[in-house]
Amino acid sequence: MSQALFDVARRVGLEAADFVRRSRPEGRVDVAATKSSDTDVVTEIDQACERLIRERILAARPDDGFVGEEGDDLAGSSGVDWVVDPIDGTVNFVHGIPAYAVSIAARRDGVVVAGHVVNIASGEEHGAVRGEGAWRHDGDERRPLVATQGVPPARGLVATGFHYVPEIRAKQAAAMGAFLPQVADIRRTGSAALNLCALAEGHYDAYFEQGLHVWDHAAAGLVAVESGLVVTGLGGVPDERMVMAAHPAVAEEYFDLVRSCGF
């Protein structure tokens, strides 16, 4: 059944990515609204994309629930709900930076069992089914993802992101001052979903970020876990306070460093 849920996620995700690609005008995209701060933006294309995803999923599975970034939650009766970010990396999308994704995850009884992430600009796809592994799509063929062991923090390239609320960003800046000298370097690409998939690909050695919602990391978090990575938070589960990920061989070194720096 989880594979069937993935198939729905991929079919709808690819249609949604094509919709966003065709809908995006040249230049910068107009902002329709803001959320937690003036830099936490929403566009009309975000909203239209989420409506498309919701309509397609509920047409295929009318008894399921739906949790989307831009709309109201819908309770279902099947035990399955869908966790959707129509454009993860909206600021990149607005500015024309080619790193923004459609992220669709299916949960059964609250546990993510299938996830699909597609970079809208490049078409790069990642997917996972719980207990069956993670992969990168080359067309309709799947290339399995097995996380590289990574290196200790002193030689590690770490992906991260920053909160939208100015007061929290100020605290993060101070913590980053303590963190940065202890790693090789950091990267901030602006999409949590794409960062987690890139970690599963072996492009980074670790990842951490504050301020994420479940739709930001549900699908890509499963990709990371199924590739062999540890994904957690300060309290033992990934949440809005913190999402951290790394290979098990070096995870505690990175996670302890994040804690000790005061994030």
N, C-alpha and C positions, 0 to 999 in steps of 0.2 A: 504493500500500500504506500510506503514512503516513496518508492520509486515513482509511483503514479502521481504523487503530490509534486515531486520534483519536475516531472514532465509538464505539469500544469504551470509551475513557476517559470520554467524556461520558456515555454511557448508564449506566455503572457509577458514575461520580461523582455523578450526579443521584440514583440510587437510594441511594447511601451517605449523601448529604446529607439525604435525606428520612428515612432510618433514624435518623440522629443527632438530627434535629429532633424526631421523634416520641418518641425515647427519653429526651431531656433532661427531668429533673424541674424543678419550680419551685424557685427559690432557688439555693443553691450546690450543686455536684455533689461527691459524695464522691470523694476521691483514693484510688486503689487501690495506687499505688506511686510511688516517686521514682527518678530516674536519676542524673544527674551531681551533683545537689545536692538539698537539701530543697525548693527552689523549682522544680525540673525535674520536673513531675508527670505521672502517667499515670492515666487513669480506666478503669473497666471498659468504658465506652462506646467509648473509643479502641480498645481491644483487640477488642471485638465488631465495630466498624466495619471494622477491618483484615481480620478473618476474612471478613466479607462481601465485601469488595473482592477479596480473594485468591480466594475460591471462584468468584465471578462471572467474573473474568478467566481463570482457569485452566479453567473450564468452556467458555469460548469459544475459548481458545487454550492447549490443554494442553501444548504443547511449549515454551512461553515460560518465562523465568525471572521471579523476583519478588524485589524488595528493598523491605522495609517497615520503618517506624520501630519497630513494636512486636513484630515476629516474626522468625523465622530466615529468612535468605536462602535462595532456592531456585534452583539452577542449571537452565537450560533447554538445549535443543538446537537452537532455531530461529534463534539470533542476536538475538532480541528479548527484552528483559527490561523489567519494569515497576517504576518507582520511585514509592513511594506514601507519603504522609503522610495518615493517616486523619482527623486533626484537627490542622491547623497553627494554632497559637494556643490550645493546651490551657488555659493559665492564664486566658485570656479566657473560654473555654468554662466553666471551673469557676466563675468569678465572675459569669457572665451578661452579659459585655460582648460586644456583637454584632459581633465581628470574629474569626471562626475559620472555617477552610476545609478542604474535601477537596481534596487535590492529587494528581493522577495523571499521570505522564509515562511515555511509551514510549521506550525506547532501542533503537537497532539498532546492533550492534557497538560499544556503548559511547557512541554519540552520540544525544542526545535528538532525536527526530524528531517527536514529538507531545506536547502537554500540555493539560490541562484543569484549571482551578481554579474552584471554586464556593464563594462565601461562604454557609455553611450558614444563618446567621441571616437574611440578606437575599435569598438566591437569586441574587445577581449572579454572572454567569459570564464567564470569559475563556478563550480557547483560542488555540492556535497549531499550525501544521504547518510544519516546517522547509522553507524555500524558498517557502512559499505565504502567508506573512503571519500577522498576529495580529488578533484581533477580540474584541469584546464581543458577547455574545448578547443580543438582544432577542427573547425567545421562541426560535423556530427560525431567525430571521433574524440574519445576522452584520453588525455594524457594524465596518468595518476600523479598526484602531488605527494611527495614524501619530504617532510621538513628537514632541512639541513641542520646539523647540530648547533651551528652558531659558535660564537667565540665569547670569551669573557668580556665584561663591560669595557675594560681598558682598550680593547680593539674592536668594540662593537659599533655598528651603525644602527641607530635607534630612530624609529618613526614615532611621531607624536602629533599632537594638535593642541589648540588652546581654546579656552572657554570664551563664550560670547559676552559674558557679563564682565564689565570693566574691573570691578573690585576683585573678582576671582582671577582675572588675567594678571593683575598686579602681583598677587600672591604667587602665581605660577612663574612670573618673571624672576622673582627672588629665588624660588626653588630651582629654576633652571640655571641660575648663576652657580649654584652648588653642584648641580648635576652635570653640566656640560664639560667641565674639566676632567671628569672621571670616565668619559666615553670617547670613542674616536670622533664621532660627530652625530648630528641629528638631521632628520629630514621632516619637513612639514608640508605635505602635499594637498591637504584640504578635503580628503574623503576618508573617513574611518573604514568604510567597506573596502575601498581599494587598498588601503594600508594593510589591513589584515590579510587580504588575498596576496599582496606582495610579500608579506612575511612568510606565508605558506609556500610561496615560490622560491624563497631563499634570498630575496633582494635585501632584506633587513635582518638584523640579529635579534631585535626585540621591538616591542611597541607598547606605548601606554598613552592614555588620554582621559581627561576628566570631562564631564558634562555630556556624555553620550546618552541617548535614549535607546530603548530596546530595538527600534527599527534601524538605528545606525549600525548595529553590530550583530543582529540575529542571524542573518544569512552568512555573512563573512566570518563570524565567530565559529559557525559550524564548519566552514571550509578550513579554518585554522586548526580546530580540534581534530578533525578527521585527517588532516595532513600529519598529525603527530605532535602538535603544539599544546602547551598549557595556556588556557585563557581563564583569567580570574579577575578578582577585584580586591580591594583592601580588606574587605570582610569575608573573603572566600568565594564570592560570586561576582561576576562583572555587573556593574550597575552605574548609575549616573555619577556617583562619587568617583569611580575609577574603573577603567578596563585596562588590563595588562596582559601581555602575551609574549611567550618566548619558548624555546625548545626546553624540554624537561632537564637536560643536562646542565643548563646555565640559568634556568628560570629564576631560581631563588636568589642568585646573585643580582640579577636585574631588579627583581621585585623588592629586595631589601634596599637596594640603592634608591629606588623611587620613594620608598617609605622614609628613608633616612634624610632625604633632601627636603622633605616637608610638603610634598605635593598633596 
